[in-house]
């Protein structure tokens, strides 16, 4: 684990892109209950995630855990942990 990781949010998602340098795009899916109809809906969000190992292990389609960290760039607020 890198030293810039904190005890913030932990999310689990799937790598959808690894074309950038030291960055992967992770799709995090969650289920939320509709307030009126009480039915569950799927919600997804894409996070740009810092990959300090520079894609040595991460491939498209792999499940990874991401952890909130200090801002690395304009868009990157999470870092990847390979399990």
C-alpha positions in Angstrom: 0.0 0.0 0.0 1.2 3.5 -0.8 1.8 5.9 2.0 -0.7 8.5 0.6 -3.7 6.2 1.3 -6.0 7.1 4.1 -8.7 5.4 6.1 -11.4 6.9 3.9 -14.0 5.2 1.7 -13.4 1.8 0.2 -15.3 0.8 -2.9 -15.2 -2.3 -5.1 -15.4 -2.0 -8.9 -14.3 -3.3 -12.2 -11.5 -1.9 -14.4 -13.0 -0.6 -17.6 -9.9 1.2 -19.0 -6.1 1.0 -18.5 -4.9 3.1 -21.4 -3.5 6.1 -19.3 -0.2 6.3 -17.6 -0.5 5.4 -13.8 -4.3 5.7 -14.1 -7.1 3.2 -14.5 -10.8 3.9 -14.8 -13.0 1.8 -12.4 -16.7 1.3 -12.8 -18.4 1.1 -9.3 -22.0 -0.2 -9.4 -24.4 0.1 -6.4 -28.1 -0.6 -5.8 -30.4 2.1 -4.4 -34.0 1.8 -3.4 -36.4 4.1 -5.2 -38.1 6.4 -2.6 -41.6 6.1 -4.0 -41.8 2.7 -5.7 -39.5 0.8 -3.2 -37.8 -1.0 -6.1 -34.0 -1.3 -6.3 -32.2 0.4 -9.2 -28.7 0.0 -10.4 -26.5 3.1 -10.3 -23.0 3.2 -11.8 -20.2 5.7 -11.6 -16.8 5.8 -13.2 -13.8 6.8 -11.1 -10.3 7.7 -12.4 -8.0 5.9 -10.0 -4.3 6.3 -9.3 -2.3 3.2 -10.0 1.1 3.6 -8.5 2.3 0.3 -10.0 1.5 1.6 -13.5 -0.8 -1.2 -14.7 1.6 -4.0 -13.9 -1.2 -6.1 -12.4 -4.4 -4.4 -13.4 -6.2 -5.6 -16.6 -9.6 -4.6 -18.1 -12.4 -6.6 -16.5 -10.5 -7.3 -13.2 -12.3 -6.6 -9.9 -10.3 -4.2 -7.6 -10.8 -2.3 -4.4 -10.3 1.4 -4.5 -9.5 3.6 -1.5 -10.0 7.3 -1.0 -6.7 9.2 -0.8 -5.3 12.7 -1.1 -5.9 14.5 -4.4 -3.3 13.2 -6.9 -4.6 15.3 -9.8 -7.7 17.2 -10.9 -9.8 14.0 -11.3 -8.0 11.4 -9.2 -9.1 11.1 -5.6 -8.8 7.3 -5.2 -6.0 4.8 -5.3 -6.2 1.1 -6.3 -5.5 -1.9 -4.1 -5.0 -5.2 -5.8 -6.4 -8.1 -3.9 
